[in-house]
Amino acid sequence: MSAAFAAMKSYGKRGGRAAWAHKRSLCVLWLLFLSASWLCFRGTQSTHGGCLTDIRATADKGAIGCRSANVSVAVTSTFMNTFIKAAVIPMIQNDSNTLIVPQQEVNHVWVDKMVLQHFKLGSLTVSTGVPDAQSMMIRGTGLGLKVNKSRFIFHYMGVRCSGTFWASLKETAVDAVIRLTLLPEERWNVTFPRLALDWGQVDVHHELDSETCSLAQKVVELFTGELDVFVVSKVKRMLDEEMPRKAADRLNDAFARFGIRAITPPVMTANAMAVTLDLNPLDFGCASTPTASTVPELVSRDIAARTTATSVNNVLYNAVQAQRLQVEKHLSAMWNTSLLADLFPELYRACPGCRLYTLAQATKAPIIDVLRDGEVSVDVHDLILGVYVQPNSSEHSSALSSLITEKQLRPRAGFSAAYRSFERKKRISSQYHRKAFPVLAIGCSAASGVRNISASTGHSISYELLPVRDVAVKVMVSNIGDVSTKDLEKLITKVWNDFAAPLANSASPLKLPFFFQEAVLKVGPDIIEGGVNVSLKEEFLQAVLSTL
């Protein structure tokens, strides 16, 4: 940001109205550059961040035709077990899971409902590909739980006693087979063909309500013995019947909430699980794609992925059709007040203290072309970059409208469709009820690229961002006076080639997090693939997950 102000200062030395126009243009260009950068860094989140209500709303409209795009992903059982130890076991132990045994009366003993909770698990490991390519073996140890205090009453031959009992289960082992299949709606379904429990110790404790029961001690011992047998049998039966169902329901609910469709069922080997996923999120509203049964071979790493440039281009195209490739960013108070007052005094007087924000919206899909191994070209066409003012009151809205009418600064040809799209698809600005007024909006086309993409060191990604070329700008709307497209094209080229690209290249090679090791990245005309080994302590992963 300081570089932009320094550049403004140098332009200001020219003096006169031309220098002032350059200064204003450079300032707005810097805002637009920030907006475009925000789109680049947040585009994935914007594309995949739709909530379930968005998904349902899109589904109600009916599926739309989309281009096919997919990615294959593989995870080793070693990483899965690390994740289970760090995330799944704490989740089981911290979750408020309960099982309830209804009240019953058996052999003169009435037992109130029993609540099984406070589940504990010492360890849980998986072995993929056992007994077949769509199943995995699960082994758990140290399973425990507690039965909260419950009431009991027994009566026999005139003797009636009541009291409280509680119980605990310790050191039980679990052996299970989990099978994953692909449903017609393209999500996974979990079943447990087998689940066996190797029972540990079950302790039952009692507390009688009165001394009357002690007069019939032998009878009491008889019935408390029966109570113990009853409690143990009910706990075991409940776990045998409910554990597979509860676990399957939780996993299937998670898969149902996942916003990505699966093209294949999980394909497992002796040490890994792989799957091909549809790159088009559910909220794009795309029609279902044909399923498959095999997954291509991936690089041998703890986490690996493989796709193609065609799939990347197709998902970008689909994102534009679904109006998902756009980002709005509200600006800080410095931009909202003082800068607006300094550079655009008439706008500021019409709307003092009003919010400024930027909009970056792709109206046509960017095109990625892998020219050769490690070199990618990117062509962007008609990228809308705009700066807007958000009125704080109806008086501000009227003042801005009058200013625009007075100066006869109306939207130019080509902007109306983009502006209507902007009004339809509000994100951050949807919380405001008044129509925003554009300060400046341009349509920008350009070409650039990246070469020397490599992960040869195994712990960093190297690259070289190429200069921008073929820059073409058209002004779609301007409420700050005439804007020279030639000057903007020169400024964009200069800012990119002299500032943005060198700054980005100075960060190459980009060092990966310390727990990613032996990284592989291959960018080729036919295949784009990569993977990393993960060396991560469970304690660190737990700390990271706790912040999410």
N, C-alpha and C positions, 0 to 999 in steps of 0.2 A: 504494500500500500504506500509506503514511503517513497518507493521508486516512482509511483505514479505522480505524487505531489512534486517530486524533484523534476520530473519531466514537464509538469505544468509550469514550474518556475522557469525552466529554460525557454519554454515557448513564450512565456510572459515577457521575456526580454525583447521580443520583436517590436512590442509597442503597438498601440492603435487597436482598431476594431478587429483586424485580422488576428492579432495575437490573442485577443479576448475570445474570439470564435474558436481558435485552436485550443485554448485552455478549456473552454466548455466542452468542445468535442472530445478532447482527451479524457476529461473527467467522466463524461457519459460512456465513452468507450471502455474506461476502466470498470465502470459498473457493469457494463455488458459482458466484459471479460470475466468478472467475478461470477456473473450469472451462468455463463457457459461452463466455467470450471465447476460450479456447484452441480450443474447437470451431469458432467462427466463423473464426479465423485459420488453423487447420490442417485445416478440413473438406475443402478441396480436395485437400490432400496425402493425407489419410486415404482419400478417395474414390478417388483415382487412383494411390495408392502401392502397390498390391498387387504382389507379386513374381510371377514366372512360376510358381512352385509353387502359389501361391494360384489363379492362372488355371487351371492344369491340374486342381487339385482341384475347382474349381467346374465345369469342363467335364466331369469324370467323373460328376458328379451329373446331368448333363443340363441343357439350356437351360430357362430359366424365362421366363414371359411378362412382358414389360416394356413400358412406355409409350414411344412414339417420342420421341426427342430428338436434335437434330442442331445442328451449327454449321458455317457456311461460313467458310473462311479463304482469304485471298489474300496473296501475297508477290510483290513486284516483282523483276524480274531484277537491278535495281541492288542491292537488299539481298542477294539471293542471291550476287552476285559479291563483295560485301563480306565476307559470311560465308565464302565459299570461300577467299578470300585469307587471312582471319584464322584459320580453323579447319581447312579441308580440306587445303590445301597443307602446313601444318606436320604434320598427321596422316600424310599420305603420306610425308613426309620423315623423320618420327620413328618410323614403324612399321617393324617388322622383316620387311617383305615380301621373299620370296625366290622365284625361279624356278630350276628345276634342269633342265639339259640332261643326259640320261644319257650314260654313257661309250660311246664308239663307236670303230670302227677303219675307216678309209677310206684306200685307196691306200697301204698299208704304214705308215700313221700311226695309232697308238693314242692316243686322247685320253680322259683321265679325265673324270668328270662335272664340269660347269661350274655354279657357283652364281652366279646373277645377283642382286645385292642393292645396298643403298645407293642407292635410287632418289631422284632429285631432280627438282623441277619448278619452273620459273621463274614461270609464270603459268598460270591456268586461268579461263576465262570462259565463261558460258553465254548463249545467245540463245533465249528461249522462243518457242514457236509456229512453229518451223522444223523440218521442212518442213510440219507439220500441227499441229492443236490438241492432240495428245497426245504431241508430241515436242519436243525442244530440241536445238540445235546446241551442241557443246562444242569449244572451241579451246584447246589447250594449247601452250605454248612452253617451251623450255629443259629438255626431258626428258633426263635422264641417268641412268646407272647404272654399276656396276662389276662386272667378273667377277673373283671372287677367284682367287688363285693356284691353278693346276691343273697336273697332270702330263701330259706327252706323251712318247711313245717312237716313233721311226721306225727301220726297218731295211730295207736294200736292198743286194743284192749284197755281203753280208758286212759292210756298214757298219751299226752299231747305235749310235744316240745317244738320250739321254734328257735331259729338262730340264723347266723350269717356264715357264708362260706366264700372263699376266694381261692384262686388257683394260679399256677404258672407252668409254662412249658419251656424247657430248656434243651439246647444241644440236639436239635432235630435236623436231619439231613434231607435234602430234596434232590431227587433225580427225575428229570423230565425231558421230553422231546417236544420241541416247538416247531410247528410246520407253518410256512408262509406261502400262500397262494395268491393269485391275481384275480380279483373280482371283475365282472363285466364293466363296472363303473371305473375301472382302472385305478383301484387302490388295493393295497394289500389286506389280506385277511389272515388272522392268527388263530390257530387251533392247537390244542394240546393232546396229541394222540396218546401220550402216556405221561403220568405223573405219579411217582411213588415216594412215600415218606418213610424214612428210617427213624422211628420214634425215639426221642431222647427221654428225659425225665419229666414226669408230670407230678407236681406236688399240689395237694388239696388241703386247705386249712379250714377249721371250723371255729365258731364262737357261739356258745349257747346263750339264750336270753335270760334264763332264770335258774335258780338252784333246784327247782322242782325236778328238772330233768336228771339231776345227779342221783335222785332216789332210785332211778331205774337205769343204773349205769350200764348193765349188760345189754339191755334193750337199746339204749342210745348207741352203744358201740356197734350193735348189729346194723342199725339203720344208717349210721354215719358211714359204715363200711359200704353199704349199698349205695349211698350217696356218692362216695368216692368213685365207685365203678361207673355210676351213671354219668358223672361229670367228665371223667376221662373218655368214656365212649362217645359222648356228645362232642367234645372238643375234637377228637380224632375224625369223627364222621363229618363234622362241619368243614374241617380243613381239606379232607379228601374230596368233598363234593364242591366246595365253594372256591378253593384256591385256583383251580384251572379256569373256572368261569370268570372270576374277578380279574385275573391277570389278562385273559384274552380280551375282556371288555375294555380294560384300560388301554391296552395296546391298539385295539381296533378304533377306539375313540380318538386316540392320537393320530392314527393314519387318516381318519375321516376329516380331521381338522387341518391336515397338511395340505397346503395350497398347490402341490405339484402332483401331476398324474404319473403313474408308473406305466412303462411300455412293456416291461418284462417282469415276471416274478423274480424274487431273489434267486440268483444262481450261485451255489456255494461249492467251494472246494475244501480241501482239508485244512486250509488256514486263512480263507478269505470269503467274503460275501460281495457279489457284484450285482448291479442292476442298471438298466437303462431307463432314464427318466425323460418325460416330455419337458422341454425347456420352456414351453408356453404355460404360464401360470393359469390357474382356473379362472381368475378374474379377467383374463383376456376374452373369455367367452368363445374359445375355439371349439370346433367339433372334435369328437373323439378321434384318435389316431389308431391305425391297425396295431395290434399287439404282436409281440415276438416272444420267442422262447430261449434265445441265446443272447449272450453279451460278448462283444468283441474283446480280444485280449488287451489288457491294460498293463502299464508299466508296473514292475514289482516294487511297490512301496506300501507303507502303512495306509496312506490315503492316496488314491489315484483317480484321475478323471481323463476322459477322452471325448472330443467332439470334432467338428469340422467348421471351416470358414463358412460353408453354406448354411449350417445350422445357426451360426452366430448372425449372419445376415438375415436369415428368415425370422429369427426371434425379434430382431430390431424392426423389421418390417411389420410384424404382427403387433409389436408394442406401439408403433405409430398409428396403426389402424384402430387400436383400442384406446388411443389418446392417453397412453400411459408414459410416454417418453417426454415428460415435461416436469419442471421444478420451479416453484416460487420460493423466493427468499426475502424475508423482511430485513431491512437494513437497520443498523444501529442508530442511536440518536444523533450522532455526528452527521451522518448522511441525511437524516430526516429533517434536520433543522438548519444548522449553520451552513452546510455546504449548499443546500437549496437556496438559502438566502443570499449567499455570496455569488453563485453562478447563475441562478435563475430568479432574479429579484421579483419579476412580475408574477411568476408562479407562486413564489413564497408569500407575497402580499395577498394574493387571492386565497391562499390556504396555509396560514402560518402554523407551524408545528405539526403539519400533517405527515403521515407515515409515507415513506418511500419503500418500494420493493421492486425486485427484478423478476422477470419471467424468462425462462429459456424453454422453448418448445420446438421439437423436431416435427416439421410438417411433412417431411419426406425422410425415409429411412436412410441413415448413413450406410455407406457401402464399404465393406472391408475386403481387401484382396491380398492374399498371400502371394507375393511375387516370386519369392524363393525362400529357402529355409532361413528362418530368423528375420525375415523382412516383410513388413505389412504396410500396405498403403490404405489410407482412409479418405474417402470422399464424402463431404457433407454438402447437402443441397437444401436451400431455403430453411435454414435454421432461424427461427424467430427469436430475437433477443430484444427485450423491452424493459423500460423503466417506467414505473407507474406511481401516481400519487393517490393515496386513499383519503378522501375527505373525512373530517371528523364530525361534520354537522351538515344539515341541509343548506345552511348559509354558505358553507365552503363549496358545496356542490354547485350552487347557483353562481357563485363568484367565478369558479373555474369554467362553467359553461359560458358565462358572459365573456370571459377573457378569450376563450376559443372562438366564439362567434364574432367578437370584435375584430380579432386579428385574421378571421377567415382561415384558420388553420385546421382544416378538416382532414379526416383520414384519406390517404391516397389509395389509388387502385391497388388491389391485391391484399390490402390489410383487412378488409371487412370479414373475410372468412376466418382468418386467424383470430380476429377480435371476438367474433361470435363463439369460436371454439374456446377462447379464454374465459368468456362469461359462462359458458356451459360447464366447464371443468375447473371450478375453483377448488383449491385445496386449502392453503394457509389462509387466503383472503375470504374464505367462505364464512368466517365468523363475523364479517362486516356486512352491513345491510346496504350500504350506498355504493353505487357504481364507481369503480376506479377510473381515473383519467390518465391516459398515456402521456408521458413526457416525450419519449422517443422510442420508436420501435423500428428495427431494421430486419431485413431478411439477408442472411449471409450464406454464401457458398464458398467453399475452399477445399483444398486438398493438402494432405500432409502424410505422415507415416512414421513408422518406427522400424529401425533396423538393428542388427546385431543383438537380437533377443536371445538370451542364453542364461542357463543356470549352471555353467561349467564348474564353478567353484563348489557347488553343492550347498552353499549356505547364503547365497545372494542371487539376485536377478539383475543382469546387466542389460542395457538397452541404449539406443541413441535416438532421441526424438529428432525428426527431420524438419527442415524449414517448411513454412507454409508457402503454398503457391496457388496460382489461379484464384485469387481472392476476388469475389464479386459481391458488391453490396447494393441493395436497393432500399431506400427509405420508404417505409410503409405508413408511418404517421410521425409527425413532428409538431410538437406544441412549444418548441423553443426557437422557432424560426427556421430558415433554410439551412440545410445540412449538406455539405459537399460529399457526395459518395466517393469521389476520387480521393479526397483527403482521408476519408474513413478507411478506404482500402489500403492507402499507404500507411496509415496509423496501425491498422490491424497487422499488416505485414511486419512493420517495424517492432511493434510490441511483442509479437510472437517470436520473430527471428532473433531479436536483440535482447529480449528479457525472458519470456516464458520458456522457450525451448532451452536456452543455456541454463536457466535456473533448474529446470527439470533434469537436464543431463548432468548437472553437477552432483545430483543425488545418486547417480549410477556408479557402481552397482548398488542396488537397493538391498540392504541387509535384511534377511528374514529373521523373524523371532528366534531366540536362542534354542527353542525346543523343536524347531524344524531343521532336520538334518538330511544330507544326501538328496537334496532337491534335484529333480529332473524336469526340464521344460523343453518341449520340441514343438516348434511352430513351422508347419510345412504346408504346401499347397493342398495336400489331401487330408492330413490329420493334424489336429492340435491336441497335444496331450501333455500331462505333467503329473508329478506326484512328489510326496515327501515322506520321509520317516519321521516319526514323532517320538521324542525322548522327553517325557513329561512325568514329573512326580505327581502322585495323586493329590498331595496337599496343595500344590500350586493350582491344579485343575479345579479342585474344590473351591479355592479362593476366587478364581476367575468366574466360575459358574455362579457363585453366590452374589456376584455383582450384576448379573444379567436379570 
